[in-house]
Amino acid sequence: MKKNSKIYVAGGQSGLVGKALVSYLKKTGYTNIVVKTRKQLDLLNQKKVDTFFKMEKPEYVFLAAAKVGGILANKTQKADFLYENLAIQNNVIYSAWKYKVKKLLFLGSSCIYPRLAPQPMKEEYLLTGKPEETNDAYAIAKIAGVMLCQNFNKQYKTNFISLVPTNLYGPNDNFDYETSHVVPVLIRKFHEAKLKKNKDVVVWGSGKAYREFLYVDDLAEACIFLMKSYNDSEIINVGTGEDITIKDLAKLIKKIVGFEGKISWDRLKPDGAPRKKLDVSKLNKLGWRSMTNLSEGIELTYKWCLKNKVF
């Protein structure tokens, strides 16, 4: 991938990962980056996606566009998560093949692994059991995307790679109470509770589940690294290799935000999978490691929120 190569970042105009990718590409000297808003290019529309690829003819594609959300959104919008993600993936991957894209990078998700997979989760654990029920629709869509890339490679000799990132957070995240993931929603909850001088903050579940978190700028760096150095059909995990209980995560965010009240737990709400820690030894052997620790990343995210008056 040369500095003047034509690079299309699907989701680069509005998504958490897409924006981080575009920023990192520009920062490292790439000059021919194509991004489109959903109004300019609806990735659910096969005809419009086909026309875009026919006209633009990108050489490299980062497929970071997706319908995403936390436990609540995944539980209540299963049809939307399944349909929209399948449609986006199918349209972009098919057009990438049809118009001879040199290389495509597809972003999966750690939820593609079985709910009770051994920890840490190795790439070979894919399809060895059922995914977590609360986000199975999203997981199945992402598994389909991985298999589509693999089978285009097998049948048509394309170079489509699939990454499996862990839970992400950072600037440009979604901070909506109904649809966001755990880190952004807790940042918002503790911030607003601090302003209102509330006595406590209620957090979903028991707090016993473990999760791994990766700062989105680190993922962007890993994506560029792998786009340049990885050419295998097999999936590759991208994460920190470290996890934390939701209980300790809440305590950390409470401290960073400066909330002085108590944390209460709504145990009637689901925890999701008991643990989701990635084995990142394959990526580490290639020469890449995450450099942003969780405390630093959350501080950077909170400062960004305050600067941009997110809430």
Backbone torsions as a table, in degrees:
resi	resn	phi	psi	omega
1	MET	NA	111.7	-178.1
2	LYS	-87.1	163.6	-177.4
3	LYS	-62.3	-26.9	179.2
4	ASN	-103.5	8.9	176.9
5	SER	-61.4	145.0	179.2
6	LYS	-80.7	116.8	-173.6
7	ILE	-119.7	123.2	175.9
8	TYR	-102.3	124.2	175.4
9	VAL	-106.8	101.9	177.5
10	ALA	-72.8	121.7	-174.9
11	GLY	93.1	7.3	-174.3
12	GLY	-75.4	-11.5	-177.2
13	GLN	-90.8	-27.2	-173.0
14	SER	-138.1	-21.1	-174.4
15	GLY	-78.6	156.0	177.6
16	LEU	-55.8	-53.5	-177.9
17	VAL	-72.5	-44.2	-177.8
18	GLY	-57.8	-45.4	179.1
19	LYS	-63.9	-40.5	178.7
20	ALA	-64.8	-38.4	177.8
21	LEU	-63.3	-48.4	-179.8
22	VAL	-60.4	-44.4	180.0
23	SER	-61.1	-44.7	-178.5
24	TYR	-68.7	-39.3	177.9
25	LEU	-60.6	-45.8	179.7
26	LYS	-64.2	-42.5	-178.1
27	LYS	-62.7	-30.8	-177.3
28	THR	-98.6	12.9	168.6
29	GLY	97.4	7.8	176.9
30	TYR	-80.0	131.5	-166.9
31	THR	-114.4	-7.9	-173.9
32	ASN	-123.4	67.3	-174.3
33	ILE	-104.0	130.2	179.8
34	VAL	-108.7	125.6	173.3
35	VAL	-132.7	150.9	179.4
36	LYS	-137.5	142.4	171.9
37	THR	-74.9	166.5	177.9
38	ARG	-64.4	-31.2	177.8
39	LYS	-67.7	-36.2	178.9
40	GLN	-75.4	-34.6	-178.5
41	LEU	-149.1	105.3	178.0
42	ASP	-84.4	107.4	-176.0
43	LEU	-69.4	-10.2	174.9
44	LEU	-78.9	-13.8	-176.1
45	ASN	-98.9	107.3	-175.0
46	GLN	-59.8	-42.1	-177.8
47	LYS	-63.3	-42.6	-179.6
48	LYS	-68.5	-37.1	177.1
49	VAL	-65.2	-43.0	178.2
50	ASP	-59.6	-46.3	179.9
51	THR	-62.2	-41.1	178.9
52	PHE	-59.6	-50.3	-178.6
53	PHE	-65.5	-37.0	179.3
54	LYS	-63.5	-39.8	-177.5
55	MET	-81.1	-45.5	-173.0
56	GLU	-83.7	-34.5	-177.8
57	LYS	46.7	62.2	176.7
58	PRO	-65.2	148.0	177.8
59	GLU	-88.1	-33.7	-178.7
60	TYR	-132.0	143.0	-177.8
61	VAL	-130.7	129.0	169.3
62	PHE	-105.4	111.8	-178.1
63	LEU	-92.0	86.1	-178.2
64	ALA	-107.6	0.9	179.6
65	ALA	-79.4	134.7	179.5
66	ALA	-168.7	158.1	168.6
67	LYS	-89.3	118.7	-175.8
68	VAL	-129.0	164.4	178.2
69	GLY	177.3	174.8	179.8
70	GLY	-84.9	-165.2	-175.9
71	ILE	-58.6	-46.1	-176.9
72	LEU	-61.2	-48.5	-179.5
73	ALA	-63.2	-42.0	-179.1
74	ASN	-66.2	-33.2	-179.9
75	LYS	-75.1	-35.7	-171.0
76	THR	-99.3	-9.6	-177.7
77	GLN	-128.2	41.0	-173.8
78	LYS	-58.7	-43.5	-179.6
79	ALA	-62.4	-43.6	179.7
80	ASP	-63.9	-43.2	-179.5
81	PHE	-63.7	-40.9	-178.7
82	LEU	-70.7	-51.3	-176.7
83	TYR	-64.1	-50.5	-173.9
84	GLU	-66.3	-40.0	179.8
85	ASN	-70.8	-39.2	175.4
86	LEU	-61.4	-44.3	-177.9
87	ALA	-63.6	-47.4	179.8
88	ILE	-58.8	-50.6	-179.0
89	GLN	-60.2	-51.1	-177.1
90	ASN	-58.2	-45.8	-176.5
91	ASN	-65.0	-46.3	-176.9
92	VAL	-71.5	-46.9	-177.9
93	ILE	-64.4	-43.3	179.6
94	TYR	-62.5	-45.3	-179.4
95	SER	-67.6	-32.7	176.5
96	ALA	-62.1	-40.3	175.9
97	TRP	-68.7	-47.5	-175.0
98	LYS	-60.3	-38.4	-176.5
99	TYR	-105.0	22.2	167.1
100	LYS	57.9	47.2	171.7
101	VAL	-62.5	137.1	-177.6
102	LYS	-67.0	-39.1	-178.5
103	LYS	-158.3	141.1	177.5
104	LEU	-126.5	139.0	175.4
105	LEU	-114.8	119.4	179.9
106	PHE	-104.4	132.5	179.1
107	LEU	-98.4	113.3	175.1
108	GLY	-86.9	-143.4	-179.3
109	SER	-161.1	149.2	179.3
110	SER	-65.2	-15.5	179.1
111	CYS	-72.0	-5.7	178.0
112	ILE	-71.9	-17.2	-179.7
113	TYR	-79.2	155.6	178.2
114	PRO	-56.9	147.2	-178.7
115	ARG	-54.4	-41.5	-176.4
116	LEU	-109.7	35.1	178.5
117	ALA	-62.9	145.8	174.5
118	PRO	-56.4	150.0	-177.8
119	GLN	-111.4	142.2	-8.6
120	PRO	-70.5	157.9	-172.7
121	MET	-82.2	119.7	177.3
122	LYS	-88.9	156.2	-178.4
123	GLU	-56.8	-33.1	-177.1
124	GLU	-73.3	-5.3	178.8
125	TYR	-79.2	-8.1	179.1
126	LEU	-58.1	134.0	177.4
127	LEU	66.5	24.3	175.5
128	THR	-99.9	4.6	179.0
129	GLY	-177.9	178.3	-177.2
130	LYS	-79.0	144.2	176.1
131	PRO	-74.6	169.1	176.1
132	GLU	-58.4	131.7	-173.7
133	GLU	-63.0	-33.5	-175.9
134	THR	-67.1	-23.4	178.0
135	ASN	-133.1	33.4	-176.7
136	ASP	-66.4	-32.5	179.9
137	ALA	-64.1	-45.4	177.5
138	TYR	-63.6	-43.3	-179.0
139	ALA	-61.4	-44.3	-178.8
140	ILE	-64.3	-39.0	176.6
141	ALA	-61.6	-44.7	-179.3
142	LYS	-67.3	-36.9	175.6
143	ILE	-61.6	-41.9	178.2
144	ALA	-60.9	-39.3	178.3
145	GLY	-63.5	-42.5	177.1
146	VAL	-60.3	-47.0	-177.2
147	MET	-68.0	-33.2	177.4
148	LEU	-63.8	-45.4	177.5
149	CYS	-60.7	-46.6	-178.2
150	GLN	-61.4	-40.7	-176.4
151	ASN	-79.4	-27.1	170.0
152	PHE	-65.5	-40.6	177.2
153	ASN	-60.4	-44.4	-176.9
154	LYS	-68.3	-45.7	-174.7
155	GLN	-83.0	-36.9	-172.4
156	TYR	-118.5	5.8	177.2
157	LYS	59.9	34.4	174.8
158	THR	-76.4	172.7	175.9
159	ASN	-121.6	76.9	-179.4
160	PHE	-110.8	119.4	-178.8
161	ILE	-110.0	152.5	-177.4
162	SER	-124.6	123.1	177.9
163	LEU	-102.9	146.8	176.9
164	VAL	-118.3	90.3	179.2
165	PRO	-79.1	151.5	173.6
166	THR	-77.6	-170.1	179.6
167	ASN	-62.8	132.0	-174.5
168	LEU	-109.7	156.5	175.7
169	TYR	-158.4	164.9	176.6
170	GLY	145.3	-172.5	178.1
171	PRO	-56.3	146.1	-178.5
172	ASN	72.2	15.0	176.0
173	ASP	-70.9	170.6	176.1
174	ASN	-92.5	121.0	-176.7
175	PHE	-108.3	18.4	-180.0
176	ASP	-74.2	136.5	-177.3
177	TYR	-61.8	-34.2	-173.4
178	GLU	-82.6	-28.2	-170.0
179	THR	-124.1	-2.7	-173.4
180	SER	-86.9	167.6	176.0
181	HIS	-84.1	179.1	-168.9
182	VAL	-66.8	-42.9	-177.7
183	VAL	-63.5	-53.5	-179.9
184	PRO	-62.6	-37.4	-178.0
185	VAL	-68.9	-35.7	177.7
186	LEU	-71.1	-37.6	175.5
187	ILE	-58.3	-46.1	-179.1
188	ARG	-66.4	-44.8	-178.6
189	LYS	-59.2	-48.1	-178.0
190	PHE	-68.9	-36.8	178.8
191	HIS	-63.6	-48.8	-177.9
192	GLU	-68.6	-34.7	176.9
193	ALA	-66.0	-36.1	177.2
194	LYS	-64.1	-45.1	-179.4
195	LEU	-64.0	-37.6	-178.1
196	LYS	-85.8	-5.0	-176.9
197	LYS	57.8	39.8	177.6
198	ASN	-67.4	156.1	-179.3
199	LYS	-83.7	-24.8	179.5
200	ASP	-151.9	166.4	174.3
201	VAL	-126.0	130.5	179.9
202	VAL	-93.3	127.9	180.0
203	VAL	-117.1	140.3	-179.5
204	TRP	-64.5	144.3	171.1
205	GLY	82.3	-163.8	-176.9
206	SER	-95.1	-17.9	-176.2
207	GLY	86.4	-1.4	-175.3
208	LYS	-84.9	-19.4	-179.1
209	ALA	-66.4	146.3	177.3
210	TYR	-101.4	141.5	175.3
211	ARG	-139.9	151.4	175.7
212	GLU	-107.8	140.9	-176.9
213	PHE	-131.7	138.8	-179.0
214	LEU	-125.1	129.3	177.1
215	TYR	-66.9	134.0	-169.0
216	VAL	-63.2	-31.5	177.9
217	ASP	-65.8	-31.6	175.9
218	ASP	-68.1	-39.4	176.6
219	LEU	-61.8	-43.4	179.7
220	ALA	-57.3	-44.6	178.5
221	GLU	-61.6	-42.5	179.5
222	ALA	-64.2	-37.8	179.7
223	CYS	-62.2	-44.9	179.4
224	ILE	-66.0	-42.4	178.2
225	PHE	-57.1	-46.5	-177.1
226	LEU	-75.6	-31.8	175.9
227	MET	-61.3	-32.9	-178.4
228	LYS	-87.7	-22.4	-168.6
229	SER	-125.9	-9.7	-174.2
230	TYR	-116.6	128.2	-176.3
231	ASN	-136.7	37.9	-176.7
232	ASP	-110.3	145.5	177.3
233	SER	-70.8	-24.5	-178.0
234	GLU	-69.9	142.6	179.8
235	ILE	-62.8	157.3	176.2
236	ILE	-137.1	128.7	-179.0
237	ASN	-73.1	142.7	175.4
238	VAL	-130.1	113.7	-179.6
239	GLY	-166.5	-163.7	-179.6
240	THR	-100.4	-21.2	-175.0
241	GLY	79.0	8.7	179.4
242	GLU	-128.3	144.6	178.0
243	ASP	-132.4	174.8	-173.6
244	ILE	-150.9	148.4	175.1
245	THR	-72.3	153.7	176.4
246	ILE	-61.9	-32.2	177.7
247	LYS	-61.6	-46.9	179.4
248	ASP	-71.2	-32.6	175.6
249	LEU	-61.7	-45.5	179.8
250	ALA	-61.3	-42.0	178.6
251	LYS	-62.6	-40.4	-179.8
252	LEU	-64.8	-46.4	-179.7
253	ILE	-66.9	-39.0	175.8
254	LYS	-55.9	-45.0	-179.2
255	LYS	-65.9	-45.5	-177.9
256	ILE	-64.5	-41.3	-179.6
257	VAL	-73.3	-30.6	179.7
258	GLY	92.6	25.9	176.0
259	PHE	-80.4	133.5	-174.1
260	GLU	-106.5	2.2	179.5
261	GLY	-84.4	-161.9	-177.9
262	LYS	-100.5	164.8	173.6
263	ILE	-108.7	126.1	175.6
264	SER	-111.4	150.6	-175.9
265	TRP	-116.0	128.1	176.8
266	ASP	-93.6	90.6	-173.6
267	ARG	-73.4	-6.7	175.1
268	LEU	-78.4	-15.3	178.7
269	LYS	-88.8	152.3	-174.6
270	PRO	-73.7	150.9	174.5
271	ASP	-88.2	-21.6	-170.0
272	GLY	79.0	-160.0	179.6
273	ALA	-59.7	142.8	-177.9
274	PRO	-64.3	-32.9	179.9
275	ARG	-154.9	142.9	178.7
276	LYS	-144.2	80.5	-179.7
277	LYS	-114.8	128.8	-177.3
278	LEU	-88.3	143.3	168.6
279	ASP	-85.4	113.0	-176.0
280	VAL	-107.7	21.0	-177.8
281	SER	-64.1	-34.5	179.3
282	LYS	-61.7	-45.2	179.5
283	LEU	-68.8	-41.8	179.7
284	ASN	-60.8	-38.2	179.7
285	LYS	-65.8	-27.7	177.5
286	LEU	-75.6	-16.5	175.1
287	GLY	112.5	17.5	179.1
288	TRP	-124.4	137.2	174.3
289	ARG	-138.8	147.9	175.5
290	SER	-69.0	139.2	-176.5
291	MET	-110.0	-10.6	-175.9
292	THR	-101.8	114.8	178.6
293	ASN	-76.3	165.6	-171.6
294	LEU	-62.0	-44.8	-179.6
295	SER	-61.0	-45.6	178.9
296	GLU	-62.7	-44.0	-178.8
297	GLY	-63.8	-40.7	179.3
298	ILE	-68.1	-39.2	176.6
299	GLU	-60.5	-44.8	178.9
300	LEU	-62.0	-41.1	-179.8
301	THR	-66.2	-43.1	-179.7
302	TYR	-65.6	-41.9	177.0
303	LYS	-61.4	-39.8	177.5
304	TRP	-62.9	-42.2	178.5
305	CYS	-59.8	-45.9	-179.3
306	LEU	-65.2	-43.3	-179.2
307	LYS	-63.6	-38.0	-177.1
308	ASN	-96.8	6.6	176.5
309	LYS	49.9	52.5	-177.0
310	VAL	-66.7	-34.3	180.0
311	PHE	-144.6	NA	NA
